């Protein structure tokens, strides 16, 4: 369902879930770059953004090569590793961009008053809602499409993700151009294009989030999401 020129310029178009399902079938066989081009042809630059957790550097590189003024944002939970923030600075310098920073409305002090000390240990879902989900909701309320770097091979909870769909939770279109890619393909891209990456990945962290909830993995933990929320059943932040 590639649109003609007139339709592709119609940025007021509202996509129905049925239309998105048809587009999804079409995009399933496309490369991530082709998926990104579909976004650029169908959405104004101010209406979409890549949600960056500084793990999707291959996607960020592809997007900025196609659209150098594309919006990139991150949620500053207040708990990022120094290595993650160093990587953010490196990316900003490398691409000459500013990664938009969005913070929770509830400060760490106020969160302690609401939920007690170390809420992430007592109730990580509540902590993620305050520090990630609600700030993300605020950002997404001003967008028509958000782009994520999630992939089907990142674990059972992501095995069935579509490339594009209507995000019921946040009320906009969601697209994941790397959905069909494997971890190896991502790393091959990073190496081939000599991209920077989080140094923690070389030190036993397969997945990197907030400091209190991210730990190096032990031998035998091969899941890409291993090392997150150890001791809890939780495997997702509530964003996907
Ligand atoms: S990952 Fe941990 S510290 Fe970060 S928001 Fe979620 S529960 Fe809180």
py3Dmol code that shows the C-alpha trace and the ligand (Angstrom):
import py3Dmol

protein = """\
ATOM      1  CA  UNK A   1       0.000   0.000   0.000  1.00  0.00           C
ATOM      2  CA  UNK A   2       2.562   2.569  -1.124  1.00  0.00           C
ATOM      3  CA  UNK A   3       0.726   5.836  -1.449  1.00  0.00           C
ATOM      4  CA  UNK A   4       0.803   8.184  -4.405  1.00  0.00           C
ATOM      5  CA  UNK A   5       2.537  11.538  -4.041  1.00  0.00           C
ATOM      6  CA  UNK A   6      -0.620  13.390  -3.112  1.00  0.00           C
ATOM      7  CA  UNK A   7      -1.451  10.957  -0.347  1.00  0.00           C
ATOM      8  CA  UNK A   8       2.092  10.828   0.985  1.00  0.00           C
ATOM      9  CA  UNK A   9       2.046  14.574   1.536  1.00  0.00           C
ATOM     10  CA  UNK A  10      -1.214  14.344   3.467  1.00  0.00           C
ATOM     11  CA  UNK A  11       0.189  14.507   6.980  1.00  0.00           C
ATOM     12  CA  UNK A  12      -3.267  14.914   8.481  1.00  0.00           C
ATOM     13  CA  UNK A  13      -4.139  11.371   7.470  1.00  0.00           C
ATOM     14  CA  UNK A  14      -5.334   9.243  10.346  1.00  0.00           C
ATOM     15  CA  UNK A  15      -4.321   5.609   9.958  1.00  0.00           C
ATOM     16  CA  UNK A  16      -6.842   2.984  10.968  1.00  0.00           C
ATOM     17  CA  UNK A  17      -5.680  -0.283  12.565  1.00  0.00           C
ATOM     18  CA  UNK A  18      -6.926  -2.110   9.433  1.00  0.00           C
ATOM     19  CA  UNK A  19      -4.840   0.091   7.122  1.00  0.00           C
ATOM     20  CA  UNK A  20      -1.834  -0.371   9.366  1.00  0.00           C
ATOM     21  CA  UNK A  21      -2.280  -4.151   9.283  1.00  0.00           C
ATOM     22  CA  UNK A  22      -2.134  -3.996   5.469  1.00  0.00           C
ATOM     23  CA  UNK A  23       0.960  -1.779   5.583  1.00  0.00           C
ATOM     24  CA  UNK A  24       2.491  -4.140   8.116  1.00  0.00           C
ATOM     25  CA  UNK A  25       2.115  -7.058   5.716  1.00  0.00           C
ATOM     26  CA  UNK A  26       3.837  -4.992   3.044  1.00  0.00           C
ATOM     27  CA  UNK A  27       6.682  -3.863   5.300  1.00  0.00           C
ATOM     28  CA  UNK A  28       7.378  -7.352   6.658  1.00  0.00           C
ATOM     29  CA  UNK A  29       9.737  -8.101   3.758  1.00  0.00           C
ATOM     30  CA  UNK A  30      11.348  -4.641   3.649  1.00  0.00           C
ATOM     31  CA  UNK A  31      14.742  -3.633   4.995  1.00  0.00           C
ATOM     32  CA  UNK A  32      14.870  -1.324   8.031  1.00  0.00           C
ATOM     33  CA  UNK A  33      15.975   1.502   5.737  1.00  0.00           C
ATOM     34  CA  UNK A  34      12.923   0.935   3.510  1.00  0.00           C
ATOM     35  CA  UNK A  35      10.678   0.951   6.573  1.00  0.00           C
ATOM     36  CA  UNK A  36      12.236   4.236   7.670  1.00  0.00           C
ATOM     37  CA  UNK A  37      11.640   5.681   4.181  1.00  0.00           C
ATOM     38  CA  UNK A  38       7.974   4.707   4.450  1.00  0.00           C
ATOM     39  CA  UNK A  39       7.751   6.740   7.663  1.00  0.00           C
ATOM     40  CA  UNK A  40       9.437   9.755   6.079  1.00  0.00           C
ATOM     41  CA  UNK A  41       7.078   9.605   3.090  1.00  0.00           C
ATOM     42  CA  UNK A  42       3.988   9.399   5.260  1.00  0.00           C
ATOM     43  CA  UNK A  43       4.665  11.543   8.308  1.00  0.00           C
ATOM     44  CA  UNK A  44       5.916  15.109   8.743  1.00  0.00           C
ATOM     45  CA  UNK A  45       9.225  15.338  10.569  1.00  0.00           C
ATOM     46  CA  UNK A  46       7.652  17.101  13.552  1.00  0.00           C
ATOM     47  CA  UNK A  47       5.103  14.295  13.945  1.00  0.00           C
ATOM     48  CA  UNK A  48       7.400  11.359  14.566  1.00  0.00           C
ATOM     49  CA  UNK A  49      10.402  10.600  16.756  1.00  0.00           C
ATOM     50  CA  UNK A  50      12.731   7.781  17.701  1.00  0.00           C
ATOM     51  CA  UNK A  51      12.554   6.777  21.351  1.00  0.00           C
ATOM     52  CA  UNK A  52      16.176   6.210  22.240  1.00  0.00           C
ATOM     53  CA  UNK A  53      17.507   4.178  25.121  1.00  0.00           C
ATOM     54  CA  UNK A  54      20.991   4.263  23.551  1.00  0.00           C
ATOM     55  CA  UNK A  55      20.847   0.607  22.567  1.00  0.00           C
ATOM     56  CA  UNK A  56      19.363   1.196  19.111  1.00  0.00           C
ATOM     57  CA  UNK A  57      22.409   2.896  17.588  1.00  0.00           C
ATOM     58  CA  UNK A  58      22.083   1.020  14.277  1.00  0.00           C
ATOM     59  CA  UNK A  59      18.524   2.314  13.905  1.00  0.00           C
ATOM     60  CA  UNK A  60      19.535   5.826  14.934  1.00  0.00           C
ATOM     61  CA  UNK A  61      22.298   5.784  12.316  1.00  0.00           C
ATOM     62  CA  UNK A  62      19.938   4.575   9.569  1.00  0.00           C
ATOM     63  CA  UNK A  63      17.320   7.174  10.491  1.00  0.00           C
ATOM     64  CA  UNK A  64      19.715  10.118  10.579  1.00  0.00           C
ATOM     65  CA  UNK A  65      21.231   9.075   7.238  1.00  0.00           C
ATOM     66  CA  UNK A  66      17.754   9.164   5.711  1.00  0.00           C
ATOM     67  CA  UNK A  67      16.521  12.204   7.660  1.00  0.00           C
ATOM     68  CA  UNK A  68      19.253  14.229   9.400  1.00  0.00           C
ATOM     69  CA  UNK A  69      16.703  16.444  11.192  1.00  0.00           C
ATOM     70  CA  UNK A  70      14.668  13.529  12.571  1.00  0.00           C
ATOM     71  CA  UNK A  71      13.696  13.895  16.220  1.00  0.00           C
ATOM     72  CA  UNK A  72      15.410  11.613  18.746  1.00  0.00           C
ATOM     73  CA  UNK A  73      14.407  11.674  22.404  1.00  0.00           C
ATOM     74  CA  UNK A  74      15.119   9.859  25.642  1.00  0.00           C
ATOM     75  CA  UNK A  75      13.471   9.667  29.030  1.00  0.00           C
ATOM     76  CA  UNK A  76      15.865  10.667  31.780  1.00  0.00           C
ATOM     77  CA  UNK A  77      14.715   8.505  34.680  1.00  0.00           C
ATOM     78  CA  UNK A  78      17.457   9.942  36.893  1.00  0.00           C
ATOM     79  CA  UNK A  79      19.053   6.503  37.050  1.00  0.00           C
ATOM     80  CA  UNK A  80      21.070   6.198  33.851  1.00  0.00           C
ATOM     81  CA  UNK A  81      24.551   4.726  33.996  1.00  0.00           C
ATOM     82  CA  UNK A  82      27.403   7.186  33.444  1.00  0.00           C
ATOM     83  CA  UNK A  83      28.410   5.064  30.430  1.00  0.00           C
ATOM     84  CA  UNK A  84      24.952   5.603  28.914  1.00  0.00           C
ATOM     85  CA  UNK A  85      25.124   9.383  29.338  1.00  0.00           C
ATOM     86  CA  UNK A  86      28.684   9.395  27.961  1.00  0.00           C
ATOM     87  CA  UNK A  87      27.353   7.573  24.907  1.00  0.00           C
ATOM     88  CA  UNK A  88      24.577  10.164  24.532  1.00  0.00           C
ATOM     89  CA  UNK A  89      27.201  12.937  24.441  1.00  0.00           C
ATOM     90  CA  UNK A  90      29.253  10.983  21.916  1.00  0.00           C
ATOM     91  CA  UNK A  91      26.230  10.536  19.655  1.00  0.00           C
ATOM     92  CA  UNK A  92      25.336  14.224  19.859  1.00  0.00           C
ATOM     93  CA  UNK A  93      28.858  15.136  18.843  1.00  0.00           C
ATOM     94  CA  UNK A  94      29.105  12.528  16.095  1.00  0.00           C
ATOM     95  CA  UNK A  95      25.828  13.445  14.371  1.00  0.00           C
ATOM     96  CA  UNK A  96      25.740  17.116  15.433  1.00  0.00           C
ATOM     97  CA  UNK A  97      22.310  16.669  17.007  1.00  0.00           C
ATOM     98  CA  UNK A  98      20.644  17.262  20.341  1.00  0.00           C
ATOM     99  CA  UNK A  99      18.869  14.272  21.792  1.00  0.00           C
ATOM    100  CA  UNK A 100      15.683  15.635  23.373  1.00  0.00           C
ATOM    101  CA  UNK A 101      15.622  15.019  27.116  1.00  0.00           C
ATOM    102  CA  UNK A 102      12.335  14.412  28.905  1.00  0.00           C
ATOM    103  CA  UNK A 103      12.100  13.977  32.670  1.00  0.00           C
ATOM    104  CA  UNK A 104       9.408  12.596  34.984  1.00  0.00           C
ATOM    105  CA  UNK A 105       7.106  15.154  36.585  1.00  0.00           C
ATOM    106  CA  UNK A 106       7.750  13.496  39.959  1.00  0.00           C
ATOM    107  CA  UNK A 107      11.212  14.179  41.367  1.00  0.00           C
ATOM    108  CA  UNK A 108      13.154  11.423  43.106  1.00  0.00           C
ATOM    109  CA  UNK A 109      12.478  13.126  46.459  1.00  0.00           C
ATOM    110  CA  UNK A 110       8.755  13.299  45.800  1.00  0.00           C
ATOM    111  CA  UNK A 111       8.702   9.683  44.637  1.00  0.00           C
ATOM    112  CA  UNK A 112      10.209   8.682  47.959  1.00  0.00           C
ATOM    113  CA  UNK A 113       7.467  10.601  49.764  1.00  0.00           C
ATOM    114  CA  UNK A 114       4.806   8.843  47.643  1.00  0.00           C
ATOM    115  CA  UNK A 115       6.174   5.295  47.623  1.00  0.00           C
ATOM    116  CA  UNK A 116       8.844   5.153  50.271  1.00  0.00           C
ATOM    117  CA  UNK A 117      12.573   4.594  49.817  1.00  0.00           C
ATOM    118  CA  UNK A 118      13.772   2.350  46.988  1.00  0.00           C
ATOM    119  CA  UNK A 119      10.401   2.074  45.304  1.00  0.00           C
ATOM    120  CA  UNK A 120      12.144   0.169  42.487  1.00  0.00           C
ATOM    121  CA  UNK A 121      12.743  -2.701  44.942  1.00  0.00           C
ATOM    122  CA  UNK A 122       9.308  -2.690  46.547  1.00  0.00           C
ATOM    123  CA  UNK A 123       7.152  -1.968  43.498  1.00  0.00           C
ATOM    124  CA  UNK A 124       9.158  -1.718  40.260  1.00  0.00           C
ATOM    125  CA  UNK A 125       5.987  -1.467  38.157  1.00  0.00           C
ATOM    126  CA  UNK A 126       4.972   1.682  40.020  1.00  0.00           C
ATOM    127  CA  UNK A 127       8.480   3.087  39.755  1.00  0.00           C
ATOM    128  CA  UNK A 128       8.551   2.418  35.984  1.00  0.00           C
ATOM    129  CA  UNK A 129       5.129   4.031  35.618  1.00  0.00           C
ATOM    130  CA  UNK A 130       6.330   7.199  37.338  1.00  0.00           C
ATOM    131  CA  UNK A 131       9.802   7.409  35.828  1.00  0.00           C
ATOM    132  CA  UNK A 132       9.229   5.966  32.337  1.00  0.00           C
ATOM    133  CA  UNK A 133       5.647   5.344  31.254  1.00  0.00           C
ATOM    134  CA  UNK A 134       4.057   8.658  32.243  1.00  0.00           C
ATOM    135  CA  UNK A 135       6.895  10.837  30.851  1.00  0.00           C
ATOM    136  CA  UNK A 136       6.741   8.793  27.639  1.00  0.00           C
ATOM    137  CA  UNK A 137       2.970   9.252  27.456  1.00  0.00           C
ATOM    138  CA  UNK A 138       3.463  13.014  27.652  1.00  0.00           C
ATOM    139  CA  UNK A 139       6.007  13.006  24.794  1.00  0.00           C
ATOM    140  CA  UNK A 140       3.909  10.707  22.627  1.00  0.00           C
ATOM    141  CA  UNK A 141       0.753  12.802  23.131  1.00  0.00           C
ATOM    142  CA  UNK A 142       2.302  15.392  20.798  1.00  0.00           C
ATOM    143  CA  UNK A 143       3.316  12.855  18.113  1.00  0.00           C
ATOM    144  CA  UNK A 144       1.553  10.790  15.457  1.00  0.00           C
ATOM    145  CA  UNK A 145       4.134   8.010  15.257  1.00  0.00           C
ATOM    146  CA  UNK A 146       6.877   6.741  17.499  1.00  0.00           C
ATOM    147  CA  UNK A 147       9.776   4.624  16.364  1.00  0.00           C
ATOM    148  CA  UNK A 148      11.403   2.006  18.567  1.00  0.00           C
ATOM    149  CA  UNK A 149      14.431  -0.258  18.270  1.00  0.00           C
ATOM    150  CA  UNK A 150      12.770  -3.366  19.698  1.00  0.00           C
ATOM    151  CA  UNK A 151      13.254  -6.735  17.972  1.00  0.00           C
ATOM    152  CA  UNK A 152      11.474 -10.079  17.974  1.00  0.00           C
ATOM    153  CA  UNK A 153      14.596 -11.929  19.076  1.00  0.00           C
ATOM    154  CA  UNK A 154      14.866  -9.965  22.334  1.00  0.00           C
ATOM    155  CA  UNK A 155      12.818 -12.463  24.299  1.00  0.00           C
ATOM    156  CA  UNK A 156       9.406 -14.140  24.516  1.00  0.00           C
ATOM    157  CA  UNK A 157       7.539 -10.908  25.302  1.00  0.00           C
ATOM    158  CA  UNK A 158       8.731  -9.401  22.032  1.00  0.00           C
ATOM    159  CA  UNK A 159       8.569 -12.459  19.784  1.00  0.00           C
ATOM    160  CA  UNK A 160       5.349 -11.406  18.073  1.00  0.00           C
ATOM    161  CA  UNK A 161       5.792  -7.666  17.659  1.00  0.00           C
ATOM    162  CA  UNK A 162       4.578  -6.244  14.347  1.00  0.00           C
ATOM    163  CA  UNK A 163       6.691  -3.834  12.343  1.00  0.00           C
ATOM    164  CA  UNK A 164       3.881  -1.286  12.417  1.00  0.00           C
ATOM    165  CA  UNK A 165       0.662  -1.155  14.386  1.00  0.00           C
ATOM    166  CA  UNK A 166      -1.696   1.132  16.253  1.00  0.00           C
ATOM    167  CA  UNK A 167      -0.386   1.548  19.793  1.00  0.00           C
ATOM    168  CA  UNK A 168      -3.574   1.293  21.822  1.00  0.00           C
ATOM    169  CA  UNK A 169      -1.843   2.180  25.082  1.00  0.00           C
ATOM    170  CA  UNK A 170      -0.467   5.508  23.882  1.00  0.00           C
ATOM    171  CA  UNK A 171      -2.861   6.315  21.028  1.00  0.00           C
ATOM    172  CA  UNK A 172      -0.569   6.686  18.022  1.00  0.00           C
ATOM    173  CA  UNK A 173       1.196   4.647  15.352  1.00  0.00           C
ATOM    174  CA  UNK A 174       4.160   2.587  16.530  1.00  0.00           C
ATOM    175  CA  UNK A 175       6.854   1.317  14.206  1.00  0.00           C
ATOM    176  CA  UNK A 176       9.802  -0.971  14.911  1.00  0.00           C
ATOM    177  CA  UNK A 177      12.003  -1.102  11.777  1.00  0.00           C
ATOM    178  CA  UNK A 178      14.376  -3.647  13.357  1.00  0.00           C
ATOM    179  CA  UNK A 179      11.599  -6.044  14.406  1.00  0.00           C
ATOM    180  CA  UNK A 180      12.752  -8.773  12.015  1.00  0.00           C
ATOM    181  CA  UNK A 181      16.470  -8.253  12.614  1.00  0.00           C
ATOM    182  CA  UNK A 182      18.606 -10.444  14.831  1.00  0.00           C
ATOM    183  CA  UNK A 183      21.116  -9.364  17.441  1.00  0.00           C
ATOM    184  CA  UNK A 184      23.883 -10.490  15.052  1.00  0.00           C
ATOM    185  CA  UNK A 185      22.586  -8.284  12.240  1.00  0.00           C
ATOM    186  CA  UNK A 186      22.573  -5.297  14.590  1.00  0.00           C
ATOM    187  CA  UNK A 187      26.138  -5.967  15.702  1.00  0.00           C
ATOM    188  CA  UNK A 188      27.290  -6.532  12.125  1.00  0.00           C
ATOM    189  CA  UNK A 189      25.834  -3.125  11.237  1.00  0.00           C
ATOM    190  CA  UNK A 190      27.531  -1.463  14.228  1.00  0.00           C
ATOM    191  CA  UNK A 191      30.894  -2.972  13.301  1.00  0.00           C
ATOM    192  CA  UNK A 192      30.536  -2.285   9.580  1.00  0.00           C
ATOM    193  CA  UNK A 193      29.681   1.379  10.188  1.00  0.00           C
ATOM    194  CA  UNK A 194      32.091   1.804  13.080  1.00  0.00           C
ATOM    195  CA  UNK A 195      29.354   3.092  15.398  1.00  0.00           C
ATOM    196  CA  UNK A 196      29.862   3.844  19.087  1.00  0.00           C
ATOM    197  CA  UNK A 197      28.069   1.657  21.609  1.00  0.00           C
ATOM    198  CA  UNK A 198      27.594   1.386  25.358  1.00  0.00           C
ATOM    199  CA  UNK A 199      30.799   0.128  26.972  1.00  0.00           C
ATOM    200  CA  UNK A 200      28.737  -1.836  29.502  1.00  0.00           C
ATOM    201  CA  UNK A 201      27.856  -4.270  26.708  1.00  0.00           C
ATOM    202  CA  UNK A 202      31.471  -5.406  26.785  1.00  0.00           C
ATOM    203  CA  UNK A 203      31.266  -5.964  30.527  1.00  0.00           C
ATOM    204  CA  UNK A 204      28.527  -8.555  30.936  1.00  0.00           C
ATOM    205  CA  UNK A 205      25.418  -6.375  30.516  1.00  0.00           C
ATOM    206  CA  UNK A 206      23.291  -7.671  27.598  1.00  0.00           C
ATOM    207  CA  UNK A 207      20.558  -5.137  28.365  1.00  0.00           C
ATOM    208  CA  UNK A 208      21.038  -1.731  29.941  1.00  0.00           C
ATOM    209  CA  UNK A 209      18.429   0.287  31.784  1.00  0.00           C
ATOM    210  CA  UNK A 210      18.383   2.058  35.150  1.00  0.00           C
ATOM    211  CA  UNK A 211      21.285   1.481  37.534  1.00  0.00           C
ATOM    212  CA  UNK A 212      19.231  -0.051  40.397  1.00  0.00           C
ATOM    213  CA  UNK A 213      17.520  -2.583  38.111  1.00  0.00           C
ATOM    214  CA  UNK A 214      20.327  -3.639  35.777  1.00  0.00           C
ATOM    215  CA  UNK A 215      22.910  -6.236  36.652  1.00  0.00           C
ATOM    216  CA  UNK A 216      25.581  -8.127  34.761  1.00  0.00           C
ATOM    217  CA  UNK A 217      24.408 -11.586  33.759  1.00  0.00           C
ATOM    218  CA  UNK A 218      25.787 -14.852  34.988  1.00  0.00           C
ATOM    219  CA  UNK A 219      26.988 -17.628  32.676  1.00  0.00           C
ATOM    220  CA  UNK A 220      24.095 -19.337  30.955  1.00  0.00           C
ATOM    221  CA  UNK A 221      21.780 -16.295  30.904  1.00  0.00           C
ATOM    222  CA  UNK A 222      21.499 -15.795  27.189  1.00  0.00           C
ATOM    223  CA  UNK A 223      18.236 -13.852  26.963  1.00  0.00           C
ATOM    224  CA  UNK A 224      18.813 -10.347  25.605  1.00  0.00           C
ATOM    225  CA  UNK A 225      16.712  -8.976  28.469  1.00  0.00           C
ATOM    226  CA  UNK A 226      18.545 -10.949  31.164  1.00  0.00           C
ATOM    227  CA  UNK A 227      20.004  -8.865  33.965  1.00  0.00           C
ATOM    228  CA  UNK A 228      16.974  -6.602  34.253  1.00  0.00           C
ATOM    229  CA  UNK A 229      14.872  -6.554  37.466  1.00  0.00           C
ATOM    230  CA  UNK A 230      16.667  -9.556  38.963  1.00  0.00           C
ATOM    231  CA  UNK A 231      14.551 -11.185  41.650  1.00  0.00           C
ATOM    232  CA  UNK A 232      11.276  -9.929  40.126  1.00  0.00           C
ATOM    233  CA  UNK A 233       9.036 -11.537  37.479  1.00  0.00           C
ATOM    234  CA  UNK A 234       9.089  -8.232  35.628  1.00  0.00           C
ATOM    235  CA  UNK A 235      10.739  -8.276  32.189  1.00  0.00           C
ATOM    236  CA  UNK A 236       9.367  -5.083  30.596  1.00  0.00           C
ATOM    237  CA  UNK A 237       9.138  -1.444  31.663  1.00  0.00           C
ATOM    238  CA  UNK A 238       5.544  -1.104  30.484  1.00  0.00           C
ATOM    239  CA  UNK A 239       6.524   0.850  27.376  1.00  0.00           C
ATOM    240  CA  UNK A 240       6.032  -2.051  24.921  1.00  0.00           C
TER     241      UNK A 240
END
"""
ligand_1 = """\
8
LIG
S 13.926 0.359 35.614
Fe 13.975 0.349 37.890
S 14.699 2.383 38.563
Fe 14.123 2.492 36.358
S 12.074 3.238 36.388
Fe 11.905 1.004 36.304
S 11.842 0.270 38.434
Fe 12.469 2.458 38.452
"""
view = py3Dmol.view(width=600, height=400)
view.addModel(protein, "pdb")
view.setStyle({"model": 0}, {"cartoon": {"style": "trace"}})
view.addModel(ligand_1, "xyz")
view.setStyle({"model": 1}, {"stick": {}})
view.zoomTo()
view.show()
